[in-house]
Each structure stands twice: as structure tokens, then as C-alpha cells.
Amino acid sequence: MSADAPAVPPSLPVTAHAGWQAYHAMLASKTAYFDFLAALDRKTLAGGQRTLAEIAHLDSRLREHTEAVGCFRTAMANLAASDLAARDALVAVIGELNQTLGVEPKPRLH
């Protein structure tokens, strides 16, 4: 388990643990990208210019996030194919987590 990911909820089936880790890796990469982007925005608002190294670092952060999203999608697809109940349990736990983070759930379309 990553040092940054919270402990796996005891209610989550073992088969869903990889999805839990992938979700938190995705959150961490998103935070890293947007934190660096915000720092660059503050710099430009203060009259500074982005350096080539900063632009390259931002691109790297975006690639890392894109990869993390792909890993999460793959983990969810694999879980849905192998253990639908575990996938549903993971979705429920993520939904509860997002409520504590203040993220509004999207309406179901089906």
C-alpha cells in the first residue's frame, strides 16, 4: 500500500484493493498536477514567466495523471469482469469518500 493512500476500508473485498489503490494514485496525481498548475498561475499573475523546465514538469505531471486514470479504468474494468459485487462495493466506498470531500455525485443516466 502507498504511504499516501488511506487504509483500505475493512468492508472492501480483497479483490477490490487494487482498485482502491489505483483510485488514490489517481487522486494524488490529479492533486500534484493542479497544485503545480496553480503555482505557475500565481507566478504568471505576479508578472513572472514559465520556464521551459516548469512547462516540461507540468507536462510530466499531466502524463502521470493520464497514466493513473488509465490504471484506475483498467482496475475497474478488470474488477467488473471478475467480481461485480466487489466492483459495486468499491464504487460505494468511493462515493462515500467523495461525499466527505464535498464532491457531488453525478446523476445516474440509466
SULVEN-V753451 format. One record per backbone hydrogen bond with DSSP energy under -0.5 kcal/mol. CO is the residue of the C=O (numbers start at 1). NH is the residue of the N-H. Records with the same first field share a line. If there is no record, write none. Layout:
CO: NH ; NH
This chain:
9: 12
13: 16
14: 17
16: 20
17: 21
18: 22
19: 23
20: 24
21: 25
22: 26
23: 27
24: 28
25: 29
26: 30
27: 31
28: 32
29: 33
30: 34
31: 35
32: 36
33: 37
34: 38
35: 39
36: 40
37: 41
38: 42
39: 43
40: 44
41: 45
42: 46
43: 48
44: 47
51: 55
52: 56
53: 57
54: 58
55: 59
56: 60
57: 61
58: 62
59: 63
60: 64
61: 65
62: 66
63: 67
64: 68
65: 69
66: 70
67: 71
68: 72
69: 73
70: 74
71: 75
72: 76
73: 77
74: 78
75: 79
76: 80
77: 81
78: 82
79: 83
83: 87
84: 88
85: 89
86: 90
87: 91
88: 92
89: 93
90: 94
91: 95
92: 96
93: 97
94: 98
95: 99
96: 100
97: 101
98: 102 ; 103
99: 102
102: 104
